[in-house]
Amino acid sequence: MSLKSSSKVDTNRVQLEVSVDADAFEKAVDQAYRKEKGKIAIPGFRKGKAPRKFVEKYYGEKIFYDDAVNAVYPGALQQAIREANIEMVEDKIDFDVVSAGKEGLVFKATVTTKPEAKIEGYKGLAVAKKRVEATDADVNAEIDRVRDRNARMVSVEDREAQKGDIVDIDFDGRVGGKPFAGGKAENYSLVLGAGQFVPGFEDQVIGRKSGEEFDVKVTFPKDYQAKDLAGKDAVFKVKLHEIKKKELPEVDDDFVKDVSDFDTLDEYKADIRKKILEAREKAAKDEVDNQLIDKLVSLLQAEIPEAMFRNQIDDDLRDFSYRLQTQGMNLQNYMKYTGLDDEGVRKQFRPQAERQVKLRLALEKIAELEKIQPSDDDVESEYKKIAESYKTDMEKVKKAIPRENIAKDLGVEKAFGLVRDSAVVTEAEPAQEKPAGEGKDGKAGEKAEEKAE
């Protein structure tokens, strides 16, 4: 098997002419005969017993050629791709047999390849890093959240229900005098002011006392998810069984001992401040990475085949579907709840996929330009890390993931490290911070993780 020629026929399209020698093709033809002979009936022979030369004489010399070509060409094509030093990015192949016979097989295959990428100016990129701080208000807010989690519920007997109370109610709703799905429940626990129910419902419970029975009149929003109720008036008969309020623990050393490994409030506050600073520092660094990613994507010059975006969307959807399954949902239900079809979901994932593909191409090119080559120790260490994360044998990982793939991924990581280390970082004033542990959109570092994908 050998590559006869390689020629570019269009943007990111390469035609390979490949030959398979006579012996290899003859072996494939004979294997095709042996596989099919049990189904063949020739006059004068029992079914499956006719010699190959009689079968070929009866049905034609080329009877087994199609099967032989299908058997031999995938391996021959992969070898030719390696010889041509190209990377195919799409399974769709334009295939044409030039000749097949006693002299062997010659075929042409036109494949879609990874594009030629160009990138300049990736060193010394200017980015801004937010200066982080943790104020007393931040620390107190975190303590309040812990207090809230450790609050106990106590019954209220001497007053009406207030915003923030939890009430135990029965309700029976009717639209036009008729019941509707989901409109009835007993001993339902409702947090007043949380917006769990139709607008106006909770406001009409506020001010009522335990044991009261009353009507609540509401109008369903016009954009309500249940179309048969949207915009319609409803009346709920409500019975209020019990009112409860949260009783928060006092913030003292005893509270600290209950909720942490510390003995004093000062120690506890110092630890909270430290953790807030660490989380915000990580978020700030991740945001710097995000800025670098944006700049690298904008610097990339490449005519990227659509197949690469499709492939990335497929990969992202598989990951997303797996995450949904871990949450007890599937992609079909997700589409039902969001009102999206398959095309809509893919469109939703398109910007992310484009960003990932462009970033990968940029970093691969930087690794090439900088002659970044991970060492054997680097590769072995990565294999070990993967094996430990999946709790499996390292040899199994090596069989599943080619060494060159690991090396390429490590090269991409090192390329991003080079870009990060050479960046010119200026300090910016801290913005309004979100709760500790959260970054942009509550997903600190999510975009930066793209560099390793």
Secondary structure as the mmCIF struct_conf table of DSSP 4:
data_model
#
loop_
_struct_conf.conf_type_id
_struct_conf.id
_struct_conf.beg_label_comp_id
_struct_conf.beg_label_asym_id
_struct_conf.beg_label_seq_id
_struct_conf.end_label_comp_id
_struct_conf.end_label_asym_id
_struct_conf.end_label_seq_id
STRN STRN1 SER A 2 ASP A 10
TURN_TY1_P TURN_TY1_P1 THR A 11 ASN A 12
STRN STRN2 ARG A 13 VAL A 20
HELX_RH_AL_P HELX_RH_AL_P1 ALA A 22 GLU A 36
HELX_RH_3T_P HELX_RH_3T_P1 LYS A 37 LYS A 39
TURN_TY1_P TURN_TY1_P2 PRO A 43 GLY A 44
BEND BEND1 PHE A 45 PHE A 45
TURN_TY1_P TURN_TY1_P3 LYS A 47 GLY A 48
HELX_RH_AL_P HELX_RH_AL_P2 ARG A 52 TYR A 59
TURN_TY1_P TURN_TY1_P4 GLU A 61 PHE A 64
HELX_RH_AL_P HELX_RH_AL_P3 TYR A 65 ALA A 84
TURN_TY1_P TURN_TY1_P5 ASN A 85 ASN A 85
STRN STRN3 MET A 88 MET A 88
BEND BEND2 ASP A 91 ASP A 91
STRN STRN4 ASP A 94 GLY A 101
TURN_TY1_P TURN_TY1_P6 LYS A 102 GLU A 103
STRN STRN5 GLY A 104 THR A 112
STRN STRN6 THR A 113 THR A 113
HELX_LH_PP_P HELX_LH_PP_P1 LYS A 114 GLU A 116
STRN STRN7 LYS A 118 LYS A 118
BEND BEND3 LYS A 123 GLY A 124
STRN STRN8 ALA A 126 LYS A 130
HELX_LH_PP_P HELX_LH_PP_P2 ARG A 131 VAL A 132
HELX_RH_AL_P HELX_RH_AL_P4 ASP A 136 ARG A 149
TURN_TY1_P TURN_TY1_P7 ASN A 150 ASN A 150
STRN STRN9 ARG A 152 SER A 155
BEND BEND4 ASP A 158 ARG A 159
TURN_TY1_P TURN_TY1_P8 LYS A 163 GLY A 164
STRN STRN10 ILE A 166 VAL A 175
TURN_TY1_P TURN_TY1_P9 GLY A 176 GLY A 177
STRN STRN11 LYS A 178 VAL A 191
TURN_TY1_P TURN_TY1_P10 LEU A 192 GLY A 193
BEND BEND5 ALA A 194 ALA A 194
BEND BEND6 PHE A 197 VAL A 198
TURN_TY1_P TURN_TY1_P11 PRO A 199 GLY A 200
HELX_RH_AL_P HELX_RH_AL_P5 PHE A 201 VAL A 205
TURN_TY1_P TURN_TY1_P12 ILE A 206 GLY A 207
TURN_TY1_P TURN_TY1_P13 SER A 210 GLY A 211
STRN STRN12 GLU A 213 THR A 219
TURN_TY1_P TURN_TY1_P14 LYS A 222 ASP A 223
BEND BEND7 GLN A 225 ALA A 226
TURN_TY1_P TURN_TY1_P15 LYS A 227 GLY A 231
STRN STRN13 ASP A 233 GLU A 247
HELX_LH_PP_P HELX_LH_PP_P3 LEU A 248 GLU A 250
BEND BEND8 ASP A 252 ASP A 252
HELX_RH_AL_P HELX_RH_AL_P6 ASP A 253 VAL A 259
BEND BEND9 SER A 260 ASP A 261
BEND BEND10 ASP A 263 THR A 264
HELX_RH_AL_P HELX_RH_AL_P7 LEU A 265 LEU A 299
STRN STRN14 GLN A 301 GLN A 301
HELX_RH_AL_P HELX_RH_AL_P8 GLU A 306 THR A 326
TURN_TY1_P TURN_TY1_P16 GLN A 327 GLY A 328
HELX_RH_AL_P HELX_RH_AL_P9 LEU A 331 THR A 338
TURN_TY1_P TURN_TY1_P17 GLY A 339 GLY A 339
HELX_RH_AL_P HELX_RH_AL_P10 ASP A 342 LEU A 369
TURN_TY1_P TURN_TY1_P18 GLU A 370 LYS A 371
HELX_RH_AL_P HELX_RH_AL_P11 ASP A 376 SER A 389
TURN_TY1_P TURN_TY1_P19 TYR A 390 LYS A 391
BEND BEND11 THR A 392 THR A 392
HELX_RH_AL_P HELX_RH_AL_P12 MET A 394 ALA A 400
BEND BEND12 ILE A 401 ILE A 401
HELX_RH_AL_P HELX_RH_AL_P13 ARG A 403 SER A 422
STRN STRN15 VAL A 424 ALA A 428
HELX_LH_PP_P HELX_LH_PP_P4 GLN A 432 LYS A 434
BEND BEND13 PRO A 435 PRO A 435
TURN_TY1_P TURN_TY1_P20 ALA A 436 GLY A 437
HELX_RH_3T_P HELX_RH_3T_P2 LYS A 440 GLY A 442
TURN_TY1_P TURN_TY1_P21 ALA A 444 LYS A 447
HELX_RH_3T_P HELX_RH_3T_P3 ALA A 448 ALA A 452
#
